[in-house]
Amino acid sequence: MKKTILLLACLAVLSQLSVVRLQAIPAFARKYQMTCKTCHAPFPKLKDYGEEFAGNGFVIKDKEAPRYYVDTGDNFLSLLREIPLALRLEGFFTSNNSNSKQLDFTSPYLLKLLSGGEIAKNIAYYFYFFFSERGEVAGIEDAFLMFNNLFGSDLDFYIGQFQVSDPLFKRELRLTFEDYQIYRTKVGDSRINLTYDRGVMFTYGLPSGTDFTVEILNGTGIGEANPLRNFDSDKYKNFVIRLSQDLGENLRLGGFGYLGKEAKNAVGNSLWFLGADATVSASPMEVNLQYIERRDGNPNFLAAELLPPESVKTRGGFAEVIYLPQGDDSRWYLTGLLNWVDSEIETLDYSSATFHLGRLLRRNIRAGAEFTWVFDSPYGSHGRLALGLTTGF
């Protein structure tokens, strides 16, 4: 009942906003009156310019957006004239998903409301709300404030909830129905993976093409607050350090480490991740590579006398190839994705190969056909077909 009331309230708010603007192109493109192609190719995949735009607080350097703020006569007040909004809608037709032997109209697969932008000089926000995610009102996932260029340097600060893996590869911007499985993997009863969490993030970039990221996290995901009104269910904070280096125009290498601890019923689990990643860009092709090692000391929160002699080992990664025959101007594209997860907890083992063919019907409407062969999973070996449409407006 609460979710229904919340959904109706959001729809009521939307009904009061400019329908003309909601039917145009997404929020940032509307603000600067530019094509989505400036930042995406194909959408939602970000180009380098799009990454730079997002890292600059959703602002184009040295370019003002006319009438973006209300002139109140108070120079110390930054008041948006209109709240920037966009919608993303995805729907699929699937066959044999999770080895179900079923044909299914998986639509809408998701419907989300997105908003973001500069709310004052060097201060920005971003969030999205899921009206529907696989048939449920999922609520807010990404939601953060960003303080850009702190102390006149390239130091940025984020506070809120975000994906731990965002500095690596952004799951929300992938082109495939198939996910980056290693980022989603939780070991035993552990609450920790590389998807959503609450915390703070610092990023710093050097002219040499070197990027540093530090994250300090609750380590409990983005569930509801407990009866004490705390989101964190234990006393621990987890830490991520990330380093990425551009080597010329076509190669980027990166590595990261995650060190954490969590507790459940006064029993703890210490864990760490180590990972390496790379991107090779040589138009018309891009290759993304990710490898991750994980160790958990007590992921099932067993009593000391029941603990295994060694930590639980989990490893995995993915390899992704994106082919744009005409570069940024391509309307057709091809994507291949290999997933692999290997764990001493055998129910986590997963491996798959995906082939995806897509076409832009409009700059912001994308059709895709995808076939995945799952070699190993809790559902056994099987093939899956997905046909779908993704649009942002």
Secondary structure, 3 states (H helix, E strand, C coil): CHHHHHHHHHHHHHHCCCHHHHCCCCHHHHHHCCCHHHCECCCCCECHHHHHHHHCCCCCCCCCCCCCECCCCCCCCCCECCCCCEEEEEEEEEECHHHCCCEEEEEEEEEEEEEEEEEECCEEEEEEEEEEECCECCEEEEEEEEEEEECCCCEEEEEEEEECCCCCCCHHHCCCCCCCHHHHCCCCCCCCCCCEEEEEEEEEECCCCEEEEEEEECCCCCCCCCCCCCCCCCCCCEEEEEEEEECCCCEEEEEEEEEEEEEECCEEEEEEEEEEEEEEEECCEEEEEEEEEEEECCCCCCCHHHCCCCCEEEEEEEEEEEECCCHHHCCEEEEEEEEEEEECCHHHCEEEEEEEEEEEEECCEEEEEEEEEEEECCCCCEEEEEEEEEEEC
